[in-house]
Amino acid sequence: RAIAEAYCRAGAVLLLSSKDETALQALAGDLSARYSTDVSTLACDLSHPDGARRLADESRRRFGGLDILVNTAAVIGPIGPTWENDWSEWRYTIETNLFAAVRLCQFCIPFMPLDSGRGKIVNLSGGGATSPRPHFSAYAAAKTGLVRFSETLAQELEGRQIDVNCIAPGILNSGLTRAVVSAGPERAGIREYEVAREAVNRE
């Protein structure tokens, strides 16, 4: 929401995606009402390759191409010791947090940038990418992979007028943070729980 609003303030034309179509439509309606820019939506599950392809195809259909791709899709994944994690949840975390961004880059780069300017790819990293994160092994592995993927892609795109950056925004009062609080200190660990609870109570 915050990223979409910042782009609206800058006058960008947006295509937003989420699994939650109701929330997505509400956000698009709110942004369209407050800013003089077009906000389109496509509800899809980016953990599946078909979702990423649909989103890329829709952006090309609507705009002819893309100037900016921002990958924010993420789930916190299973919380607790790795050997106690549900394997399907662990894999789903990798598919959502890492594979979705990679697939969208694969599908979108061929028609970036839209005009003669520079294209931008922004991937959101997070906790676990710079140091171990016990009890969050799937999330940490996915975000670490996303950082190295971004660094590699940036070098591959040298000379293509497309910049690639990975941004770690820090802890926010988000659904992911609230999931850590809900897990409790026993599963998440005392430090993780306390930091998350502070972030939720702060806002």
N, C-alpha and C positions, 0 to 999 in steps of 0.2 A: 504493500500500500504506500509506504513512504517513498520508495523508489519511483513508483508510477506517478505519484503526485509531483515529485521533483521534476520529472520529465515533462509533465503537463505544464508546470510553471514555465519551463523553457520553450514551450510551444511545439513539442514533439507530437507526432501522430503515433498512437500506440495500438498494439495488439497484445492483450493480456490473456494469460492462461492460468487455469487452476482446475483441480478436480471438483471443487465445490461451485457448481454453476450458479446457485442462488447468491452466494457471497460475491461471486465474480460479477454478476449482473448488477448487484447493488453498488459495488465499487465503481464500475464503469459509469453507471447512472450518476453517481455522486460527483465523479471527476468531470464528466461531460457538462454537468449543470454549473460547476464552479469555474471551469476553464474553457476558453474558446478554442478547443482542439478536439479532434475525432478520437474516440476511444472505442476500439473494437474488442471483442472477446471470443475465445474458443475454449470450451470446457473439454479437457482431456487428461488422461493419466500418463504422465511423462515417464513413469517407470517402465512402460512398454514401448518398444521401437515404433509401433504404429502411431502412438501418441505424438512422438517427436516428429515423425514424418508428416502427420496431419498438420501440426502447427507450422512447420516450415512451408508446406504447400500453401497453407492459408495466407501466410505472410507474403508469399510471392504472388498469389492471386490478387490480394488486396492492394499491395504496394508496388509490385514489380520486383521487389527485392528488399534488402534491409541495409540500414546504415549502422544500427546498434543491436546487439543481441545481449541480453542480461539473463544469466542463468541463476535463479534463486531457489528452484525446487529443492526441498530437503525435508527429511524426517529424522527424528532423533534416533530411531531404531531401538533394538532391544537394549535394556539397561540391566547391568549385572555382570557377574563373571562370564567370560567368553564360553566356558564349558557348560554354562547353564542357559545360554541364549538359544532361542528357537531359530533353527537354521533358515526357515522360510522368511522370518523377519530380518535376519542378518543379510540374506541375499537381496531382499526387497530394498533395504537401506542402500546397498551398493548400487542397485539398479536406479534408484531415485536420485541419490546424491552425486553419483559419478557418471554412470552410463547415460543418463538423460542429457547432461551437459555435453558429453562427447558426441552423442548422436545428433543433437541440435547443431553443434558446430559442423559436423560432417554434412548435414543437409543444407545448412544456411550459407556456408562459406562460398560455394560456387556462385551465388548471386549477391555477394557483398563486395564493396559497398554499393548502395543504390545509385549514387551519383558519382561525380568525379572527385569527391572529397575522400576523407579517410574513414574506414570502418572501425568499429569498436566492438570487442567481445569482452564482457565483464562477467567473471565467474565468482560467486560468493563462497569463500572458504569459511573456516571457523575453527572452534576449539578442537584440538587433537592433531592439527596439521603441523605444529611446530614442536610438540613434545608428547610423550605418552599420555593417554587419557583412560585410566583404568575404569572398567565398568561401562565403557562406551566404545568398544573395540570396532564395531561396524562403522559407526559415525566417524571415528578417528581415521580408520583406514580409507574410507571414501574421500574424506576431505584432504588427506595427505596425497592421495592419488590425483585429486583435482588440481592441487597446487603444481605437482610435477607435470601433469598433462598441460596445464596452462603455460608453464615455462617452455615446454617442448613445442607446443603449438605456436607460441610467439616466435620462436626461431624458424619454424617451418614457413611462417608467413612473412618473413623478411622480404621486402621488395614487392609485397602485395597490397600495400596501403591499408593494412588491417592491424590495429594494435590489440594485444591481448593482455588483460590484467586480472589478477586474482585479489579479491579484497576480503579481509577479515573484519567485519563490523564490530566485533566485541559482543558481549552478552547483552541481550535486549529482553524486554518483556514480550516474548513471542510465544506461540504455541509450543515450540520446542522447549523453551525454558520452563513453561508451566508443566510440561510432561515430566521434567526432572523433579520438580517439586512434588508432583503427584506420586512419583516412584518412591519418594521418601529416602531418608539417609541410609537405611539398611541396604537398599539396592543400588542407589546412586553413589553412595559414599558421603561422609559427613561434609567434606569440603565442597563437593559439587552441589549438594543439597542446599547448604547455607548460602553459597554465592547465587544460586538460582532464586532462592526465596527472597534474598535482598533485592535482586533485580525486579522481581514481580511486585514486591511491596513498595519499591521506589517510585513506580509510575502509577 
